[in-house]
Amino acid sequence: MVNNETKLSFSVKNNPGVFALLLGSGTSTEAGIPTGWGIVQDLIRKIADQYDDEIETDPSEWYENTFDEEARYDNVIKQVAQSKEERRSLLEKYFEPTDLEREQGEKLPTEAHKNIAWLVEEGYIGIIVTTNFDRLLEHSFIDRELTPLVTSSARDVREAEPLQHQEALILKVNGDYKDVNLKNVSDELDQYEDSVEDLLSQVFSEYGLIVCGWSARYDTALQELLTDNVCDRYPTYWANYGGLEDEARAIIDDRDAIQISIDGAASFFTTLTENVRALEGAEREGPLTNEIARERTKRYLSQSEKNIALGDLFREETERVYQRIFTEERYPLDHEVDRDSVYQRFESYEQELSVLATAAATCAYWGPKGENSGLFALENMIERLGSPPSPESRHRMGSWMAIRQRYPIAYLSYAVGITGLEVGHWDAVRAVLLDPELENLRGDVAPVRQIHPWEFGSEFPDGGWGNRNLRPRLKSAVRPILSEYIPSDTRFEESSRRFEALLDLLLLVSKEIDEDQRLPHFEQNYYKETLNSLEAELETKGEDWGPIQIGLLPADIDTISAYLSNLESRFDPY
């Protein structure tokens, strides 16, 4: 039977980004940072010194006999530090290493923290909830040049972007020792601010959970949130060293958590990382999944030194897709063309291109926000997939040839173009619509005609049904890919219509259609509204309008306005 540690490794490997970590003080004890109880005992000894008493037994017994109250964490801290500012100064020496401690490797990130940083860098973990005050996690992230969002207050949480837009989040629910918002005592741990509770409720109910080094004894608010917000989709794994507190057992029962006995946090996370690496190696020859491609692309985009890794990801996946699509044994070019066979071919191509489209749309969404835009990778992708296997094949005629050379590019261009328009990443739009290399692929076809649905749909034996159905087909095909970045159906419709109107405008500006030629389009009222919105953008931004700035359109506002008016008179609803 597979043990629970192996189950966890498979769960993390096969579900990147769906698990969150909940870390307690036990994660940092191996770095020489004491637990809360360790701090309590040390403080009691220091209090006893002030009374000139020598503790011969358990420090907690001396405290209870002396002050007639339980030797709890909150009681002891209140004895020596009344304000939060005093508590911060009191606690700092427990978390920051002295020069000697640094030389001895104490109070520095352990293998646990380093392996957690790797799991985050590789996209397997994106959310870390911790009750710790120390900054060992942050230091381990800095060592890997990662920049997580660290929140240690309700204000931080309120100002943060939604979870789905976070690459890595560290939520320090009890504060940071350098701040004045530490939660140490029971009345502070009984309840979190509304924004923090809302975020924790979302994490605990929507994500799988890996708990390590947390006793659950003192954090009463956290206990309640874990019990009240149980995730039905993904499991909870509870890694424990030694015995379990009653509070922990109750949560484990409520969440039906899977227990894992460990020798310590460092060995636990080291083993988990090694297992995930081994599973990666076993699958290295297979294709990427959409989820891993998305997470790796996001990570590579955020770091300029990862541009080579990003280029390799695109090159390898593009080449894999190319070798499959351009293999005539798999996709023959000589059988009869009819609607059913064409739609089957479309569906097969979409399955082949799904991972690549996910990575490309991720570039379009995140590219402007990072140092590495990914534009070069997008251009190379379009150039490669637009190239026939041999020079002579570009002159072969036939509907299957047109589908093979144009549908993959159109599908990817829709994914990138719609996403780029949604976030205003015009350079990404240009990369897939006006790559100059496309002009060299087929000298008789301008770049925009390579992907325009009306253009290559006309090459079908009955061109009418081809160009009428390609627009809605392409939109529906990329919709699942883009749901991560454009969750609203209304916003998706708006951006997709703007993209299609831009395609029509480029076709008109490039003079690739006759003066009296009409363009079929669905829903004339919506199309007119879309053209009006483009006209409004042009009037508002002038020469600063994105398509002008990147060279998609000429820098002549009157000319573009005239083309938009001309375009409105040409559409032909069907």
HUCOR-V587038 format. One record per residue. RES is the residue in one letter. BURIAL is # if it has 24 or more other C-alpha atoms within 12 Angstrom, else .. Layout:
res->{RES,RES}
burial->{BURIAL,BURIAL}
This chain:
res->{M,V,N,N,E,T,K,L,S,F,S,V,K,N,N,P,G,V,F,A,L,L,L,G,S,G,T,S,T,E,A,G,I,P,T,G,W,G,I,V,Q,D,L,I,R,K,I,A,D,Q,Y,D,D,E,I,E,T,D,P,S,E,W,Y,E,N,T,F,D,E,E,A,R,Y,D,N,V,I,K,Q,V,A,Q,S,K,E,E,R,R,S,L,L,E,K,Y,F,E,P,T,D,L,E,R,E,Q,G,E,K,L,P,T,E,A,H,K,N,I,A,W,L,V,E,E,G,Y,I,G,I,I,V,T,T,N,F,D,R,L,L,E,H,S,F,I,D,R,E,L,T,P,L,V,T,S,S,A,R,D,V,R,E,A,E,P,L,Q,H,Q,E,A,L,I,L,K,V,N,G,D,Y,K,D,V,N,L,K,N,V,S,D,E,L,D,Q,Y,E,D,S,V,E,D,L,L,S,Q,V,F,S,E,Y,G,L,I,V,C,G,W,S,A,R,Y,D,T,A,L,Q,E,L,L,T,D,N,V,C,D,R,Y,P,T,Y,W,A,N,Y,G,G,L,E,D,E,A,R,A,I,I,D,D,R,D,A,I,Q,I,S,I,D,G,A,A,S,F,F,T,T,L,T,E,N,V,R,A,L,E,G,A,E,R,E,G,P,L,T,N,E,I,A,R,E,R,T,K,R,Y,L,S,Q,S,E,K,N,I,A,L,G,D,L,F,R,E,E,T,E,R,V,Y,Q,R,I,F,T,E,E,R,Y,P,L,D,H,E,V,D,R,D,S,V,Y,Q,R,F,E,S,Y,E,Q,E,L,S,V,L,A,T,A,A,A,T,C,A,Y,W,G,P,K,G,E,N,S,G,L,F,A,L,E,N,M,I,E,R,L,G,S,P,P,S,P,E,S,R,H,R,M,G,S,W,M,A,I,R,Q,R,Y,P,I,A,Y,L,S,Y,A,V,G,I,T,G,L,E,V,G,H,W,D,A,V,R,A,V,L,L,D,P,E,L,E,N,L,R,G,D,V,A,P,V,R,Q,I,H,P,W,E,F,G,S,E,F,P,D,G,G,W,G,N,R,N,L,R,P,R,L,K,S,A,V,R,P,I,L,S,E,Y,I,P,S,D,T,R,F,E,E,S,S,R,R,F,E,A,L,L,D,L,L,L,L,V,S,K,E,I,D,E,D,Q,R,L,P,H,F,E,Q,N,Y,Y,K,E,T,L,N,S,L,E,A,E,L,E,T,K,G,E,D,W,G,P,I,Q,I,G,L,L,P,A,D,I,D,T,I,S,A,Y,L,S,N,L,E,S,R,F,D,P,Y}
burial->{.,.,.,.,#,#,.,#,#,#,#,#,#,#,#,#,#,#,#,#,#,#,#,#,#,#,#,#,#,#,#,#,#,#,#,#,#,#,#,#,#,#,#,#,#,#,#,#,.,.,.,.,.,.,.,.,.,.,#,#,.,#,#,.,.,.,.,.,.,.,#,#,#,#,#,#,#,#,#,#,.,.,.,#,.,.,#,#,.,#,#,#,.,#,#,#,.,.,.,.,.,.,.,.,.,#,#,#,#,#,#,#,#,#,#,#,#,#,#,#,#,#,#,#,#,#,#,#,#,#,#,#,#,#,#,#,#,#,#,#,#,.,.,#,.,#,#,#,#,#,#,#,#,#,.,.,#,.,.,#,.,.,#,.,.,#,#,#,#,#,#,#,#,#,#,#,#,#,#,.,#,#,#,#,#,.,.,.,#,.,#,#,#,.,#,#,#,.,#,#,#,#,#,#,#,#,#,#,#,#,#,#,#,#,#,#,#,#,#,#,#,#,#,#,#,#,#,.,#,#,#,.,.,#,#,#,#,#,#,#,#,.,.,.,.,.,#,#,#,.,#,#,.,.,#,.,#,#,#,#,.,#,.,#,#,#,#,#,#,#,#,#,#,#,#,#,#,.,.,#,.,.,.,.,.,.,#,#,#,#,#,#,#,#,#,#,#,#,#,#,#,#,#,.,.,#,#,.,#,#,#,.,#,#,#,#,#,#,#,#,#,#,.,#,#,#,.,.,.,.,#,.,#,.,.,.,#,.,.,.,.,#,.,.,#,#,.,.,#,#,#,#,#,#,#,#,#,#,#,#,#,#,#,#,#,#,#,#,.,#,.,#,#,#,#,#,#,#,#,#,#,#,#,#,#,#,#,#,#,.,.,.,.,.,.,.,.,#,#,#,#,#,#,#,#,#,#,#,#,#,#,#,#,#,#,#,#,#,#,#,#,#,#,#,#,#,#,#,#,#,#,#,#,#,#,#,#,#,.,.,#,#,.,.,#,#,#,#,#,#,#,#,#,#,#,#,#,#,#,#,.,.,.,.,#,#,#,#,#,#,#,#,#,#,#,#,#,#,#,#,#,#,#,#,#,#,.,.,.,.,.,#,#,#,#,#,#,#,#,#,#,#,#,#,#,#,#,#,#,.,.,#,#,.,.,.,.,.,#,#,#,.,.,.,.,.,#,#,.,#,#,.,.,#,#,.,.,#,.,.,.,#,.,.,#,#,#,#,.,.,.,#,#,#,.,.,#,.,.,#,#,.,#,#,.,.,#,#,.,#,#,.,.,.}
